[in-house]
């Protein structure tokens, strides 16, 4: 369980309990920006965030994700599962009808407003209204869903073709049933989310015979 919040010098604030997708601190930071943009749409605002990920996203990484079709990216864990909030963040940025800028705040400092936002996160996690990040609605036409192929190198085009036409072993009907049962079992018994698809791919990075990797 995680929470997200925003606050302002006008004594206006909001805090929620997040759900719907695998959660992390980075996801909560993105959710907080989405909440703030939704609340202040049309106003001239400066968003102060202590998240380096958010600063990279608004600095160009969101556009790179859109250009490449919202695939997997090294700066985002479980990025496929997190596509709805990232796409919705880009929509909120594009549809904001006012001046908008971002400023990097120092984390864990004596900044009054940053500390207040941190305390509201805990309040949202425990008592806030639920916000389903997987159900965020992004209107059609605001965000591109497919990769831009113009001027892309041949290796990239080949990889995209294979990804679109060839079913990955773990995505087969037989394997997907096992992965789903494993994820549900781990969540029920131990209260943790394990994406088998994500971690199984790491087996290929282990230094062992290929035949043993295929068996695993």
C-alpha positions in Angstrom: 0.0 0.0 0.0 1.3 3.5 -0.8 0.0 7.0 -0.6 0.5 10.2 -2.7 -0.1 13.9 -1.9 0.4 17.5 -2.9 0.2 20.7 -0.9 0.4 24.4 -1.5 1.1 27.7 0.3 -2.6 28.5 0.0 -3.3 25.8 2.5 -4.9 23.6 -0.1 -3.9 20.0 -0.3 -5.0 16.4 -1.2 -3.8 13.0 -0.3 -4.9 9.6 -1.5 -4.3 5.8 -1.1 -2.9 4.3 -4.3 -4.0 1.1 -5.9 -4.5 -0.6 -9.3 -0.9 -1.3 -10.4 2.4 -2.4 -8.7 3.4 0.5 -6.5 6.8 2.1 -5.7 8.1 5.5 -4.5 8.5 6.6 -8.1 4.9 5.7 -9.0 3.7 7.6 -6.0 5.7 10.7 -7.1 4.2 10.5 -10.6 0.7 10.1 -9.1 1.3 13.2 -6.9 2.1 15.3 -10.0 -1.0 13.9 -11.8 -3.2 14.9 -8.8 -1.7 18.4 -8.7 -2.2 19.0 -12.4 -5.8 17.8 -12.2 -6.5 20.1 -9.3 -4.8 23.2 -10.8 -5.8 22.8 -14.5 -5.7 26.2 -16.2 -3.7 27.9 -13.5 -0.1 29.2 -13.7 1.8 27.0 -11.3 5.3 25.8 -10.3 5.5 22.2 -9.2 8.3 21.5 -6.7 9.3 17.8 -6.5 12.1 15.9 -4.9 11.8 13.1 -7.5 14.6 12.8 -10.0 12.5 10.5 -12.0 9.7 13.2 -12.4 12.3 15.7 -13.5 13.7 13.3 -16.1 10.2 12.5 -17.3 9.1 16.1 -17.9 12.6 16.8 -19.3 12.1 14.5 -22.2 11.8 10.9 -21.1 8.0 11.0 -21.4 8.3 12.0 -25.1 10.9 9.2 -25.6 8.5 6.7 -24.1 5.7 7.9 -26.4 8.0 7.8 -29.4 9.0 4.2 -28.7 5.5 3.0 -28.1 5.5 2.8 -24.3 7.8 -0.2 -24.0 10.2 -1.2 -21.3 12.7 1.5 -20.2 15.7 1.2 -17.8 14.6 4.1 -15.6 11.1 2.6 -15.0 10.5 -0.7 -13.1 7.4 -2.7 -14.3 7.1 -0.1 -17.1 4.4 -2.0 -19.0 2.2 -2.2 -16.0 2.7 1.5 -15.4 1.7 2.7 -18.9 -1.7 4.2 -17.8 -0.2 6.7 -15.3 2.7 7.7 -17.6 0.4 8.2 -20.5 -2.1 10.1 -18.3 0.8 12.3 -17.0 1.7 13.3 -20.6 -2.0 14.1 -21.3 -2.2 16.3 -18.2 1.0 18.2 -19.2 -0.3 18.7 -22.8 -3.8 19.8 -21.8 -2.7 22.2 -19.0 -4.1 25.6 -19.9 -1.7 27.7 -18.0 2.0 28.4 -17.5 3.7 25.4 -16.0 7.2 24.8 -14.7 9.0 22.3 -12.5 11.6 22.9 -9.8 13.8 20.2 -8.1 13.4 20.2 -4.3 16.0 18.7 -2.0 14.7 15.5 -0.4 14.9 14.9 3.4 15.8 18.6 4.0 14.3 21.2 6.3 11.9 22.5 3.6 8.6 23.1 5.3 6.4 22.2 2.4 8.3 19.1 1.3 8.1 17.8 4.9 4.3 18.6 5.0 3.8 16.7 1.7 5.7 13.7 3.1 3.5 13.7 6.2 0.4 13.8 4.0 1.6 10.8 2.1 1.4 8.7 5.3 -2.1 10.1 6.0 -3.2 9.3 2.5 -1.8 5.8 2.7 -3.7 5.1 5.9 -6.9 7.1 5.6 -7.0 8.6 2.1 -9.6 8.0 -0.6 -8.5 5.3 -3.0 -7.0 6.3 -6.4 -6.9 3.4 -9.0 -3.9 4.3 -11.2 -4.7 1.5 -13.6 -8.1 3.1 -14.4 -6.9 6.6 -15.3 -8.7 7.7 -18.4 -6.7 9.4 -21.1 -8.9 10.9 -23.9 -8.2 9.7 -27.4 -6.0 11.9 -29.6 -3.8 13.4 -26.8 -1.1 10.7 -26.5 0.4 8.5 -29.2 0.1 4.8 -28.5 2.4 3.3 -31.1 6.1 3.7 -31.9 7.3 6.3 -34.4 9.2 4.3 -37.1 10.5 7.2 -39.2 14.4 7.6 -39.0 14.7 4.6 -36.6 17.8 2.3 -37.0 17.3 -1.1 -38.6 18.1 -3.1 -35.3 15.3 -1.2 -33.6 12.8 -1.8 -36.4 13.8 -5.5 -36.3 13.3 -5.8 -32.6 9.9 -4.0 -32.8 8.8 -6.4 -35.6 9.7 -9.4 -33.6 8.0 -8.1 -30.5 4.8 -7.4 -32.4 4.7 -10.7 -34.4 6.3 -13.3 -32.2 4.7 -14.5 -28.9 7.2 -14.5 -26.1 7.4 -17.9 -24.3 6.1 -16.5 -21.0 3.2 -15.0 -22.9 1.9 -18.3 -24.1 -1.4 -19.6 -22.7 0.3 -22.4 -20.7 3.0 -20.2 -19.2 0.7 -17.2 -18.5 -1.6 -19.4 -16.4 1.3 -20.5 -14.3 2.6 -16.9 -13.9 -0.8 -15.7 -12.8 -1.2 -18.5 -10.3 2.3 -17.8 -8.9 1.7 -14.1 -8.6 -1.7 -14.6 -6.8 -0.2 -17.3 -4.5 2.8 -15.1 -3.5 0.4 -12.1 -2.9 -2.0 -14.2 -0.8 0.7 -16.0 1.3 3.3 -13.3 1.8 1.6 -10.0 0.8 4.1 -9.2 -2.0 3.8 -8.6 -5.7 6.1 -10.7 -7.9 6.0 -10.3 -11.7 7.3 -13.6 -12.9 7.6 -12.3 -16.4 10.0 -9.6 -15.3 12.3 -11.8 -13.2 12.4 -14.8 -15.5 14.1 -12.7 -18.1 17.0 -12.2 -15.8 17.8 -15.9 -16.0 19.4 -15.2 -19.5 22.0 -12.9 -17.8 23.3 -15.7 -15.6 26.6 -17.3 -16.6 25.5 -20.9 -17.2 25.0 -23.2 -20.2 22.2 -22.2 -22.6 20.5 -25.6 -22.3 20.2 -25.1 -18.5 18.8 -21.6 -19.0 16.2 -23.0 -21.3 15.3 -25.7 -18.8 14.8 -23.0 -16.1 
